[in-house]
């Protein structure tokens, strides 16, 4: 049994707030495009993830000038399993109480899903029959655990009106259009399976609360990039370091200092998100990386040339900030680039609804009178974009937690990745003027 007070279904939901013993029902974060830990939605402006102490301490000690480029750290919550009246289990968050939650200092290694096990279990869920059975709840990776209780429920109160479609055959899930990014479903399923196997007596877990960096965007287009030429932390075992070095050598991490870890981009011509995952990114050549970046900036009808300058400005600013951070290393961290798929270049196309074909704008009709157009006449505002660093479980700097290894100068592997990204985008801008 969970040490939390069990509650009846319906007393908490998508708008639940913490008060007394009342918990917040956590739901999968539908716009997660990369990573291996499941990001959960806490509320409209906040997400949470399993706490790793090193990452928590890093957020707490961030230099002020880096905070513009990282999610806001909002604290810690306690999370446990709770059953509902139908026999399904959910994850529910409560205010954190010191010494009550399960300590997770050593979670990074355990948090890495074992590839064979993961693929085998996900294969079972890819058939049409299994997929239909999963709609009310996510099937567990462990058949034995099903004897105790039904699988965790996939709550569908929070979902996207725009469907997602994964292009990669190795996504491990059905290729049909669904209401969540397929990678978020995969991570959520694996996370719950790990937590259940590690916590038979339903202990509490600590989760980190972070800003939901896409909440400003109506149709968030997200590119997740693994940055740097090295991915393993100073504390990695020889075996893990060797695995990570091999991944870098066989991908654009070695040649460019950056590789694609996932993306979703809204397509105006079809009305759905086009999705890619990290396995796609690992196999890309330098030219393949360029094509992936081009695809991310293309809405299915045209290349979003208006994004070049605002994204480049953010990347240059971040590069300048990181070049001033002596001794910092951001091993295995990622960079998110975000823009709104709802924005389109004025005078070209009207955004379509998912069920209809895109309408071409009649240039003879004033913009304010065109059906579906909300662009004010004469408006030339730049599109809203964001660039954020995430995932600091293996980051370090001089004096941080008495780390024995001290590095000199800025993280040049990360800076190299930013330089490559900037150069490729500048070349793309010149080629498409």
C-alpha positions in Angstrom: 0.0 0.0 0.0 1.1 3.5 -0.6 1.9 5.5 2.5 -0.2 8.3 1.1 -3.8 8.6 1.9 -5.8 6.8 -0.9 -8.4 9.1 -2.5 -11.5 8.4 -4.5 -11.4 9.0 -8.3 -12.6 12.4 -9.3 -11.2 14.3 -6.3 -8.2 15.3 -8.2 -7.6 15.9 -11.9 -6.0 18.1 -14.4 -6.7 21.3 -12.4 -6.0 19.9 -9.0 -4.0 21.9 -6.5 -2.0 21.0 -3.4 -4.0 21.6 -0.2 -3.8 19.5 2.9 -3.7 15.8 1.9 -5.0 16.5 -1.6 -2.6 15.4 -4.3 -2.0 16.3 -7.9 -2.6 13.6 -10.5 0.4 13.5 -12.8 0.0 12.9 -16.5 2.4 12.2 -19.3 3.9 15.4 -20.7 2.6 15.1 -24.3 5.4 17.2 -25.9 8.4 15.2 -24.7 10.5 14.4 -27.8 13.7 13.0 -26.2 15.4 11.7 -23.1 14.8 8.5 -21.2 13.2 9.7 -18.0 9.5 10.3 -18.3 8.5 14.0 -18.0 5.1 14.4 -16.2 2.7 17.3 -16.4 2.1 18.8 -13.0 0.0 21.8 -14.1 -0.1 24.1 -17.2 3.2 25.8 -16.3 5.0 23.0 -14.6 6.4 19.6 -15.4 8.3 17.2 -13.2 10.8 14.3 -13.5 12.4 11.8 -11.2 14.8 13.6 -8.9 18.6 13.1 -9.3 20.3 14.9 -6.5 23.2 16.2 -8.6 20.8 17.8 -11.0 18.8 19.4 -8.2 21.9 20.9 -6.7 23.0 22.1 -10.1 19.8 24.0 -10.6 20.1 25.5 -7.2 23.6 26.8 -8.0 23.1 28.1 -11.5 24.9 31.3 -12.4 22.3 34.1 -12.8 23.2 34.7 -16.5 22.5 31.0 -17.3 19.0 31.2 -15.9 17.6 32.7 -19.1 18.7 29.6 -20.9 17.4 26.9 -18.4 14.0 26.0 -17.1 13.0 27.7 -13.9 13.6 25.3 -10.9 10.4 25.2 -8.8 11.3 22.7 -6.0 10.5 19.1 -5.1 7.3 17.0 -4.7 6.8 13.5 -3.3 5.2 11.1 -5.7 3.6 7.7 -5.1 1.3 5.1 -6.7 -2.4 5.2 -5.9 -5.2 3.0 -7.1 -8.5 4.2 -8.4 -11.9 2.5 -8.1 -11.3 0.6 -11.4 -8.2 -1.0 -10.1 -5.8 1.1 -12.2 -2.8 2.8 -10.6 -1.9 6.5 -11.0 1.1 8.7 -10.0 0.1 11.4 -7.6 2.2 14.2 -6.3 2.1 15.6 -2.8 4.1 18.4 -1.0 7.6 17.1 -0.2 8.3 16.3 3.4 12.0 15.9 4.4 13.2 12.3 5.0 9.9 10.9 3.7 10.7 10.2 0.1 12.9 7.5 -1.4 16.4 8.8 -1.9 17.5 8.6 -5.5 21.1 9.8 -5.5 22.2 6.8 -7.6 19.3 6.8 -10.0 21.2 7.7 -13.3 22.5 4.2 -13.9 19.2 2.5 -13.0 17.3 5.2 -15.0 18.9 3.9 -18.2 16.4 1.4 -19.6 18.0 -1.8 -20.7 17.7 -1.9 -24.5 16.8 -5.6 -25.0 14.2 -5.6 -22.3 12.7 -2.3 -23.5 12.5 -3.2 -27.2 11.0 -6.6 -26.5 8.3 -5.3 -24.2 7.5 -2.4 -26.6 7.3 -4.8 -29.5 4.4 -6.5 -27.8 2.5 -3.2 -27.7 2.9 -2.4 -31.4 0.3 -4.7 -32.8 -3.2 -3.4 -33.5 -4.8 -5.6 -30.8 -2.4 -4.5 -28.1 -2.7 -0.9 -29.1 -6.4 -1.0 -28.7 -6.1 -2.6 -25.3 -3.7 0.1 -24.1 -6.1 3.0 -24.7 -7.6 3.0 -21.2 -4.3 2.2 -19.5 -0.7 1.5 -20.3 0.2 -2.1 -20.2 3.0 -3.1 -17.7 6.3 -4.5 -18.9 6.0 -7.2 -16.3 3.3 -9.9 -16.7 3.7 -10.9 -13.1 2.9 -7.4 -11.8 -0.4 -7.6 -13.7 -1.5 -10.2 -11.3 -1.4 -7.7 -8.5 -3.1 -4.7 -10.1 -4.1 -3.4 -13.4 -1.7 -1.3 -15.4 -1.1 2.4 -14.9 -3.8 4.5 -16.5 -3.0 6.8 -19.4 -5.2 9.7 -18.5 -6.5 11.4 -21.6 -7.9 14.6 -20.1 -4.8 16.4 -21.2 -4.0 15.7 -24.8 -3.3 17.5 -28.1 -6.0 18.3 -30.6 -3.3 17.9 -33.2 -2.3 14.3 -33.8 1.3 13.1 -33.7 2.9 10.7 -36.2 6.3 9.1 -35.7 8.2 8.5 -39.0 10.7 6.1 -37.6 10.1 2.4 -37.7 12.0 1.8 -34.5 9.8 4.0 -32.4 8.4 0.9 -30.7 4.8 2.1 -30.9 2.1 2.1 -33.5 2.7 4.4 -36.4 -0.9 5.6 -36.5 -1.6 9.2 -35.5 -2.1 9.6 -31.7 -2.7 12.4 -29.3 0.7 12.2 -27.6 4.2 12.3 -28.9 5.0 8.6 -29.3 8.3 9.1 -27.5 6.5 10.5 -24.4 4.4 7.3 -24.3 7.5 5.1 -24.5 9.3 6.9 -21.7 6.2 7.0 -19.5 5.7 3.3 -19.9 9.3 2.4 -19.1 9.5 4.9 -16.2 6.4 3.3 -14.5 7.7 -0.2 -15.1 11.1 0.7 -13.4 9.4 2.5 -10.5 7.1 -0.4 -9.8 9.9 -3.0 -10.0 12.1 -0.9 -7.6 9.3 -0.1 -5.1 7.2 -3.1 -4.4 5.9 -1.6 -1.2 4.9 1.6 -2.9 7.4 4.0 -1.3 7.5 7.6 -2.1 9.7 9.0 -4.8 11.1 12.5 -5.1 10.4 14.4 -8.3 11.9 17.7 -9.5 9.5 20.5 -10.4 10.6 22.5 -13.5 9.1 25.2 -15.7 7.1 23.8 -18.7 9.1 25.7 -21.3 6.6 25.1 -24.1 3.5 26.4 -22.3 3.7 29.7 -24.1 3.4 28.0 -27.5 0.1 27.0 -29.1 1.6 24.4 -31.4 5.1 23.8 -30.0 7.7 22.6 -32.5 10.5 21.2 -30.5 14.0 20.1 -31.4 16.0 18.2 -28.8 19.8 18.2 -29.4 22.4 16.3 -27.4 25.3 18.8 -27.1 29.0 18.3 -26.8 31.7 15.9 -28.0 31.6 13.9 -24.7 28.5 12.5 -23.0 29.7 10.5 -20.0 30.1 12.2 -16.6 33.3 12.1 -14.5 31.8 9.5 -12.3 30.9 7.1 -15.1 32.1 3.5 -15.0 34.6 2.4 -17.6 31.9 0.3 -19.3 29.4 3.2 -19.4 32.2 5.7 -20.6 33.1 3.3 -23.4 29.4 3.0 -24.5 29.0 6.7 -24.5 32.2 7.3 -26.4 31.2 4.8 -29.0 27.8 6.6 -29.5 29.7 9.9 -30.0 32.2 8.4 -32.4 29.5 6.9 -34.5 27.3 10.0 -34.7 27.6 13.7 -35.4 28.5 14.2 -31.7 32.1 13.6 -32.8 32.1 15.6 -36.1 29.8 18.4 -35.1 29.5 18.4 -31.3 25.8 18.0 -31.6 23.3 15.3 -32.6 19.5 15.0 -32.9 17.8 13.4 -29.9 14.2 14.0 -31.0 11.9 16.4 -32.6 8.3 17.3 -33.4 7.3 19.9 -36.1 3.8 20.9 -37.0 2.9 20.4 -40.7 0.5 22.9 -42.2 -0.3 20.6 -45.2 -1.4 17.6 -43.1 -2.4 19.2 -39.8 -0.3 16.9 -37.6 3.1 16.8 -35.9 5.9 15.1 -37.7 8.1 13.3 -35.1 11.6 11.8 -35.0 13.4 10.0 -32.2 16.9 9.6 -30.9 17.6 6.5 -32.9 17.0 8.4 -36.1 19.4 11.1 -34.8 22.2 8.6 -34.0 22.4 7.4 -37.6 22.7 10.8 -39.3 25.7 11.9 -41.2 26.7 15.6 -41.3 24.6 16.1 -44.4 21.8 14.1 -42.7 22.0 16.4 -39.7 21.6 19.4 -42.0 18.6 17.8 -43.6 17.0 17.1 -40.2 17.5 20.7 -39.2 15.9 21.8 -42.5 13.0 19.5 -41.9 12.6 21.0 -38.4 12.3 24.4 -39.9 9.9 23.4 -42.6 6.1 23.4 -42.0 5.2 21.1 -44.8 4.6 24.0 -47.2 7.5 26.3 -46.9 10.8 26.7 -45.0 10.3 29.1 -42.1 13.0 31.6 -43.1 11.6 34.0 -40.5 13.0 31.7 -37.8 16.7 32.0 -38.8 17.5 35.4 -37.2 15.7 34.9 -33.8 17.1 31.4 -33.3 20.6 32.5 -34.3 20.4 35.4 -31.9 19.5 33.1 -29.1 22.3 30.6 -30.0 24.9 33.3 -30.2 23.8 34.7 -26.8 24.0 31.3 -25.2 27.5 30.7 -26.7 28.7 34.0 -25.2 27.3 33.0 -21.8 28.9 29.6 -21.8 32.3 30.9 -22.9 32.3 32.8 -19.6 31.6 29.8 -17.5 35.1 28.5 -16.5 35.3 24.9 -15.2 31.7 24.1 -16.1 31.0 20.8 -18.0 27.5 19.9 -19.2 28.1 16.3 -20.1 25.0 14.5 -21.5 22.9 17.7 -21.3 20.5 18.6 -24.1 19.5 21.8 -25.8 15.9 22.5 -26.7 15.0 24.8 -29.6 11.3 25.7 -29.7 9.0 27.8 -31.9 5.3 28.0 -32.5 3.9 26.0 -35.5 0.9 28.3 -35.4 3.0 31.2 -36.6 3.2 31.4 -40.4 4.7 34.0 -42.7 2.2 36.8 -43.3 0.4 36.8 -46.6 1.3 33.2 -47.5 -1.1 30.7 -45.8 -3.9 30.5 -43.3 -3.3 27.9 -40.6 -5.5 24.9 -41.3 -7.7 22.9 -38.9 -6.6 19.2 -38.6 -9.5 18.0 -40.7 -9.3 20.4 -43.6 -6.9 21.2 -46.4 -4.8 24.4 -46.1 -6.2 27.5 -47.7 -4.1 29.7 -49.9 -4.6 33.3 -49.0 -6.1 35.6 -51.7 -3.6 38.5 -51.8 -6.3 40.8 -53.2 -8.3 40.5 -49.9 -7.1 42.5 -46.9 -5.5 40.2 -44.2 -7.9 41.3 -41.5 -10.9 40.0 -43.7 -9.4 36.7 -44.6 -11.1 33.6 -43.0 -9.1 32.3 -40.1 -6.4 35.0 -40.2 -5.6 36.8 -37.0 -2.6 38.6 -38.2 -3.0 42.4 -37.8 -2.3 44.5 -40.9 1.2 45.8 -41.0 2.4 43.4 -38.3 6.0 42.5 -38.7 6.9 41.1 -35.3 9.5 38.4 -35.2 8.2 34.9 -34.4 8.6 33.8 -30.8 11.4 31.3 -30.2 13.1 29.8 -27.2 16.4 28.0 -26.5 16.8 26.1 -23.2 19.5 23.8 -21.8 18.1 20.8 -19.9 19.3 17.6 -18.2 22.1 18.3 -15.8 22.5 14.9 -14.1 26.2 14.7 -15.1 27.1 18.4 -15.0 29.9 19.7 -12.8 32.1 22.8 -12.1 34.9 23.7 -9.7 33.8 23.3 -6.1 30.5 21.6 -7.0 29.7 18.8 -4.4 33.4 18.3 -3.8 33.9 16.7 -7.2 37.5 15.5 -7.4 37.9 16.3 -11.1 38.3 20.0 -11.9 38.2 21.2 -15.5 39.9 24.2 -16.9 38.2 26.8 -19.1 34.7 26.7 -20.6 33.1 23.5 -22.0 34.6 23.6 -25.5 32.8 20.5 -26.6 29.5 22.2 -25.9 30.7 25.4 -27.5 31.9 23.5 -30.6 28.4 22.1 -30.9 26.9 25.6 -30.7 29.3 26.8 -33.3 28.4 24.0 -35.7 24.7 24.7 -35.2 25.2 28.4 -35.8 27.3 27.8 -38.9 24.8 25.3 -40.4 21.9 27.7 -39.8 23.8 30.6 -41.3 24.6 28.5 -44.4 21.0 27.5 -44.7 19.9 31.1 -44.4 22.3 32.1 -47.2 21.2 29.3 -49.5 17.5 30.1 -49.1 17.5 33.9 -49.3 
